[in-house]
């Protein structure tokens, strides 16, 4: 029995199944995403969603959906499902679904009377090609399969509406057609592996409704063009493969290519393997460079997210070579920024003041998983360049003060991961001495001291002593500035302004390899975070006891922005929290960590199945919100799993 499996009762209950989503990606940033019942509920949904570089750097929905109809004795049974304005659904093909499961590929079984039809979806890893295979498992009389494509040809951030500009004409190709609705878009090829009859009858389907967009305060309806439909007989035991692609292909190659793709896929048979598969979905190869997308469906490759996510998505699952590929690209962005050059790779937000600090932490993880000797050999020069850049004050918003602490101005512009804004200004103006910036800097100094000491040489040892002295001075200042009489750390201090809010950023000061706090102080911080911030779905961004607590990420954009970091729960922080917990409580914390991880397993069956969404409400029912799959969250949980395994091995 498959791990990710839903039965007929679950699938036919739209209150539940309509909001379960799936995501399949390829290495170019293209994807296929819809709901398990095939009804699109977001403007980002589509069966073939691809980048169109000649237009912009966004993804574009070409093929929105594909309706299947089974015909026997002149009776038509439409397996599709669309939501229209006014809470109307038509057709209602979900009632025919017997089961859905996802071991290697998403697989549906439909029953229509004596007909049993299997449907499988595969996305080509290295090309923009979608495969949908239909296999007739049972049928007692002649059966016809009809496939009706719904076309959008629009950016994922826009809508399609009925217009006279669209080119509704088509050109026949082998076993199919090609179409291009608008100028500068690629041609969309739709073919089957068997001969079919294409019946051309173009029409606009109006008023399709997307409830997830309305829930988020946006427009929620659009019109889609249906150019006609493909029709072909299908016999018991026969498989018919439909493809949508940007290139024509010989129909005889469809099924072998699909089988080749399936053979290379891993199974989703546990929490761990689901998250490994999810980790692979963030991979993007572009112009010879390797990138990590921050999440789907709307995020791009962001520098901070890359460095925070990279260890968990690669090293934690034993993919050292993949880490090195990502870092090769990221190193170019780092050096471009340090040398005041335009960033030559497609990594955004390199200018954020904590990005380089996270880069050092990321490299440190490589040293832990591989070896510090190899780390120094591979990344020692880069580390030296980053640390020299920060120490020499060349960053335009990261200043090293006499007391050894780093200062950053965040009053007018968001400079940390808590970056929500309203009217162009940060909602949480974290500014001055920011707690995680300085925790990361102390860790960086001690790590580099360690690297220099272990690699010997008179010059290195002398330099190591200098960094040890700087770290000692900085550690004393850290405690004087951040540690308060209540036993936890202030979130930021800017002159006379002290933020006493209990936030999770203090966790980094007790979870990193090197901490300026002693064991008793670390325990005090951990205990307060445990009492006020821990939820079953992640670590709250603000304590309920602090002013401005706003844990429900719902409503229009402005309302959500004000809640984004004011009490919502973030799974990626769980990895750092559990790391801190083990540092304080050692082996006695293992059972607690196992219980915490169980809370995430059930999330694989909600929202986007097999992965973890961007954030959760900070109060019960702790509903998942935001992007359907978020790299930092998948990474954080994989790091926690690996950490747990390590402690168990050491115990044995």
N, C-alpha and C positions, 0 to 999 in steps of 0.2 A: 504494500500500500504506500502511495506517495506521501511525502511529508506535507507539501502544499496541496491540499485537496479540499474541495468544497462539493457538497452533495446537492441534489435537486432542491431540497427544502431551503437551503441557504441561497442558492442561485435564483430561485424564483421569487424570493422575498426582496423586492426592490428597495425597501427601506434600508436594507443591509447591503445587498450586492451592488447597488447602483454606485456606491461610494468606495468600492474596492477597485483599485487601479492596478494596471500592469505597466511595466517599462522594459523595453528591449532596446539596446543601443548598439552602435558600431564604433569603430575607432576614429571616425571622422567627426564625431559630435552629432551625427544624425541619430534619430530614434523612432521607435514605434511605441505609442502609448495610448491607451484607452481604458475603459473599465472592463471588468470580467464579463459583463453582460453585453459588451460591444457598443454601449451607448456613451458617446462623448459628453463629458460634463464640464470640460474646460476648453478655452480657446487654444490651449497648448496641446490638446489631444489630436491625434492623427495616426493613421497607419504608416504613412511615409512622410516624415518630417526631416528636412535636410537643410544644410547651410547653402546659401546661394551667394557666393563671394562677390559676384558682379553687381549685386544689389546692396548688400550691407553685411555686417558681421552677426546677423541674427539667423535663427532657423526659420524655415518656411514650411507650412503645411501644404503639401501637394495633394495627396490622396487622404481625404479626411476619414472615410469609412467605406465599407463594402458590404452591401446587403446580399445575403444568400437566400434563394427561394428554391424549395424542393417542390417539384410538380409531378403528380401521379394522377392518371385518369382525368386530366384537365383541371384538377383541384390544385390550387397554389397554397403553399405554406411558407410564409416569409419568416426567416429566422432573425431578421434584423431588429434593432430597437433604437428609436430616436425619441428624444423628448422635445416637445414643441411648447410654445408659449401657452400659459393657462393650465399648466400641469397636465398636459395631454401627451399620451404616449402612442406612437404608431410607427410601424407595426409593433406587436408585442411578442417578438420571437423568443424572449427569455423563458417563456413558459415551456418551451421544448427542450431546454437544457437539462440533461440528466446529471452531468457532473463536469467539474473543471479540475484539472490537476496540472502541476508544473514540476516535472522531474528534471528533464533537460529542456523541453520546450513547452510553452503554453498549449494545453490540449483540452478541447471541449468534446463532449459527446451529446448529440441531439437525438431525441426520439420523436418521430412523427408517425403515429400509428405503428405500422409494421416496418417503418424505415428507421435505421440506426446509422447516423452519419457522424464521422469523426473529423474534427478540424484542428489543424496544427499551424502555428505561426513561427517562422524563422526569419531572422534578419541577418543578412550577409555581413560578416565581420569587417571585411576590407572593401566593401563596395556598397553603394546606395541601392541595394536590392532587397525587396521584401518578398518572401515566399509564404503563400497560404495553401496548404494541402488539404483537400477534402477526400476522405476515404469512405466509400459506401460499405458499411459493415453488414447490414441486413436490408433486404428489399424483396418483396414478393411479387412485384410487377414492374414494368418498365418505368424508369425514373429519369427525370430531366433536372439538371442543375442550372439555375439562373444566377448570374453575378451582376450586381448593379453598383457601379462606383459613384461615390460622392466626392466631387472635386472642390478644392478651396483656392489653391494658388495664392497664398497670402502669408505675410509675416505672422509669427506666433503672437505678436503683440497687437495685431489688428483684426479686423473683421472683413468678411466678404458679404456683399449685398448684391442683389440682382442688378445687373447693369447691361448696357449695350456695347460696352468696350470689349468684353470677354470674347475671345475667338472660340466659338463653339464648334468649329469644324474639326475634323479628324483626318488622319492619314492611315490607311491600312498597312499593317506590317504582318509578318508571319504569325498566324494564330492570334492576332490581336490588332491593336491600334496604337497610335501615338497622338498626343495632344499637348498644346501649350496655350494656356488661356491668355497670358499677357506677355508683352515684350520684356526681354531680358531674363525671363524665366527659362529654365531648361525644359526640354521636351520630356513628357512623362510617357513611358512605354508600359502598356498593360497587355500582357500576353498569357496564354495558357499552354500547357504542354500537349494539348489535344486540339483537334480542329473544333472551332465553335462558330456559331452564327452571331454576329454583332448586329443588333437591331438599334439603329440610330434614331433616337427620339429625344433630343435635348430639351431639358426643362429645368427650371429653378425650383428647388424645394425651399419654401420660405418659412421663416420664423422658428428655426431650430433654436432650442433654448439650452443654455449652459449654466446650471444652478451654482456651480462652484465660483463662477465669475460674479454672479449676483450676490452671493454670500460675501464676496470680497469687495463689494461696493462698486463694481464695474458694470458697463453694458453687458448684456448677457444673451443676445440673439444675433443670428446671422442667416444668410441664405447660401445654399450650396448648389452647384450645377451638377446635374446628372445627365451625362451625354447620351445615355441609352443603357443597353445591357447585353451581356454575353450569355449565350444559351448553348447547352451541349448535353447529350445523353450521358448517363453514368451507370455503369453496371455494378452488380454486387461484387465486392472484392477489388474494384478499380479505384485508383487514386487519380485525382485531377489536381494539378498544381497551377495556381494563379500567381503571377509575379507582377510587381510594380517596380519600375526602375528608371534610371536616367539613360540607359543604353539598351539597345536591342540585343537579344540573345537567341541562340538556336533553341527552340522548344524542347528538343530531345535532351538538352543539358540540364533542364530545370531540376528534375528529380535527383540525378547524381550530385549536382551542386548542393542541393538541400541536404542530402544524406551526408555529404562530406562536411558540411557545416555542423550538423547535429553530432557527428562523431567527435568533433573537437570540443564540444561543450561539457562542462562539469555538471554533476547532479546537484540538485537542491534538496538535500535529505536531512538537514539539521540547521540549527541556528548558525553555526560556524560556516557551513558551506553556502548557505544563503548569503551571508555577509561577504564571503570571499567573492561570490558571483557579483554581488552589488559593488564591491571594490573595483572589479574589472570594468564595470560599466562607466566609471568616471574617466577611463583612459581615452585620450585623443591623440592621434598622430596627424600632424599638419606640417607640410613643407619640411619634412625630415626631422621635426622636433616632437618631443613627447611632452604632453600636458596632462594635468589633472583638472577636470572640471570641478567647480565647487559644488555643483548639484544640478539636478534636473527638476523642472524643465527650463528654468529661465536663467540660471547662473552661468557665468563664464569662468575662465581660469583666473583666479585671484591669488595674489602673492601670499598673503597671510594664510588663507585657507590651504594653499599648496603645502606650505611648510608644516602646518599643524597636522594635516591629513597624511602626509607622505609616509611617515614611519608605520602607522597602523595599516595603511592600505598596501604596503609592500613588505617591509621587514617583518611585521607580525605574522605574515602568512608565508614567509620563507622566500620572498621574491626580491633578493638582493640586486640582481641585475636590472630589474625594473626600477628600483630606487635610483640606481646610478644613471639610468636613462633620463628619468625626470630631473635629477639634479644637474645633469649636463645642460639641459635647457634652462633650468632655473639659475644656474651659475652665470649664464650669459646675461640674464636680466639683472642679477646682482652686480656684476662688473660694469654693465652699462650704467646702472644708477650710480655706483660709486665713482665712476669716471665722468659723471655728468654728461653722458651720451644719451641719445634717444634709445629707449628700450627696443631692441631688435627682434624680440620674440613676443608672442601674443599673451603676455602675462600682465594683468592689470594691477594697479594700486601698489606698485613697488615703493612709492614715496611715503607710504604710511610709516610712522616712526618706529613701530614695533616689528615691522616686517623682518629687518635684519636680525633682531633679537630671536625671533622664531626660527630664522634660518640657522643660527648657531645651535639652538636646541635640536633642530632636525638633524644636523650633522652629528651632534653628540649621540643621538640614538643609533646612528650608523656605527659609531665606535662601540656601542654597547652590544649590538647584535652581531657585528662582524669581528672587529678588534680595533683597539685604539691605535695600534701600530699601522694597520691598513688605513684607518681613518686619517691619521696624520699624513701618511704617504699620498693619499688621494685628495684630501681636502684641507691639508695643513696650510697651504699658501692662501687659499680662499678665506680660511678662518682668520689668518693674520691680516688680510686686507680688510675684512669686515670690522674687526676689532680696532684696527688702526684708524679706520674711517670714523668710527664712533668716538674714539678717544680724542681724536684731533679736532672734533667739533665741526666736521664738514657737512653733517646732516643739517638740513635747514629747519628741522623742528625736533631735534633731539640733542640736548645740551648737557654736558657732563659738568656738574658743579663741584666746587671745592670740597664739599663734604662727601664726594664720591657717588652721589645719587644722580640719576638721569632725570632731566626736566623736559616736559613737552607741553606746548600750548594747545589746549583743546577747547578753549572757551568759545571760539567762533567757528570751529570746524571739528567734526568728530574724528578722533585720531586713534581710537581703540576698536576692538571687535564689537563693543557696544556702540554701534555707529548710526542708530536711527536718528532722523532729523525731522524737523517741522519748520516750515517757512525758511528753509535754508540754514537753520541753526541746529546744533546738537540738542536732542531732548535731554540727554545726560551729559552735561559739559564736563567730562572727566579731564582735568587739566592739572598741570604742575608735576609734582612727584606722584606718579601713578604706580599702584602697588605691583601689578604684574610686570610692568616694564623693568622695575628695579629688582624684582625677584629673578627675572630672566637675566638681567645684567650681572647680578652676583653669581648666578650659576655659570654664566659664560666666562667670567673671570677665573673662577675656580677650575672649570673644565679646561681652559686653555693653559692654566698653570700646570694642571695634571699632564696634559699632552707634552708640554715643554720639558717637564721633569723626566717623564718616561723615555723621551727621545734623546736625552743626554746632551753632551757638548757643553763646553764652558759658557758660551754665549746663551744657549737655551736655559741653562740652570740659573744664570744671573737674571735673565728675563723672567723666569718663573718666580724667583724671589720677589721681583718687583710687582708682579701680578698678585702674589700672595699678600703683600703689604697693602696693595690697593683694595683687595677684597676684604681684608680685615677692617680697614678704615670704613669701607662702604657698609659692611655688615653692622657695625656699631651705629652708623647713621640711620640705617634701615630701621633698626629697633627703636631708636629715639624718635623717629618721625612717624612710623606706622603703628607700632604696638601700643595699644591703649590699656587703660586700667581695667577694662572689662575682659581682657584676655583674647581679643581678636584684633585684626588689622584694619586700619582705616583704608578706605578704598582709594582715595587720592587726597593730597594735601597741596594747597596752592596759597602760600603766604598764610594769612589768617583763616583761610577757608579750609575746613577739614570735613570730609564726608564720612559721617559715622554710620552710614548705611551698611548693613550686613550683606555683602555681595560675594559671589564665588571667586572673584579675582584673587582673593587672598589665598586660595587653595594652591596656587602655583608656588607660593613661598614655602609650602610644606610638602609638595609632591615632587619637585625637581630634585635631581641627584645631590645638589648642594644647596643648603638652606642657611640663611643667617640666624635662624632661630634654634634654640636648644630643644631637647626632647620635650620638656615640660611645656614650653611655649607652643611647640607644634601641636601637642595634644590639646591645649586650650583652644587653638584656632579650629582644629578638627572637630572638637566636640560642639562648638557653637554652629559650625556649618552643618553638622549632622542633625542637630536639633531644629534648625531654622530653614535649611535650604534643600535637604534631600527629599526627593519624591520618587515614586516607583518608575518614573519615566525620565529621570535626569535631575540635574541640579538647578534649582531656581536661580534666576538672575537677580533676585532681590528677596529679602526676608519679608514674610507677612507682617512682621513687627516694625518694619521700617516705613517711613512715610512714602506715599506715592505708589504703594503696592497695587499692581494692576495685572492680575494673572491670566486673564482671558483674552486670547489673541483672536478676536472676532470683529466683524463689522467692516466699515469702510476703511480706506487706506490710512487716514489720519488717526482714527481710533486704534487701528492695529499698530501703527508706529509708536504710539504712546504706551502700548503694552509690550512691545517687542523685547525690551530688556528691563521691564519693571515687575518681574515676577514669573514670567514664562519659564518653563523648564527646558534645559538643553542637554541632550544625551552625551554630547562630546565631552562635556565637563566631567561626566561620570568616570571616564578613564583616569583623569587626573585625581579625582576624589578617591577612587579605589587605590590608586598608587600611594596617595598620602596615607590612607587607612592602613595599608600593609606596612608602610615605613614606621608607623606609630605602634601598631598592635601585632606586627609580625604574623606568625602562623595562626594566632588566635583569631585573626580577621578573615581567614579563608572562607569559613562557612557563611559569614555575613556577605562577602563579595558574591558568592554563588547565589544567594537569595536575591541580591540586587540585579544580577544578570537575568534571572528568570523573568523579571518584569518586562524585559525587552523582547523576549521570545514571542509573546503573544502579539506584539506589534507587527510581526511578519505576516499576520493574517488579516490585518486591517489596513486601511489607507492604501499604499502601494505595496502589494504583496511581495515578500522576500527582501524588503529593505526597510530603512528607517527614515521617517520624514524630518523636516528641518527643526521643528521644535514642538513642544507640547504645552497645553494650558498648565499653569502652576497649581491649580486647584482641581479636585475631582470633577469630572471623570478623567481628567488628564488627557483630553483629546489631542490627537496629532494635528498639526497645522503647518502651513507654509509649503515649501517645496516638497515634492513627493519623495525625493531621495537626496540625502545631504551627505557629502563626503566626510566632513569632520565628525559627524555622528557615527557613521559606519566605522571610521577609523578608530574613534575612541572606544567603541565596544570591542573591536578586534584587539586593541592594545590591552584592554582589561582581561579578555580571555587568555591572551598569551601570558600576561603577568600571573594570572591564576595558575596556569599550567607550570610555569617556572617555579612557583612556590611549592606546588605539589611534588614536583620532581626533586626539589631540594629536600623536602620532608622525607621522601622515600630514601 
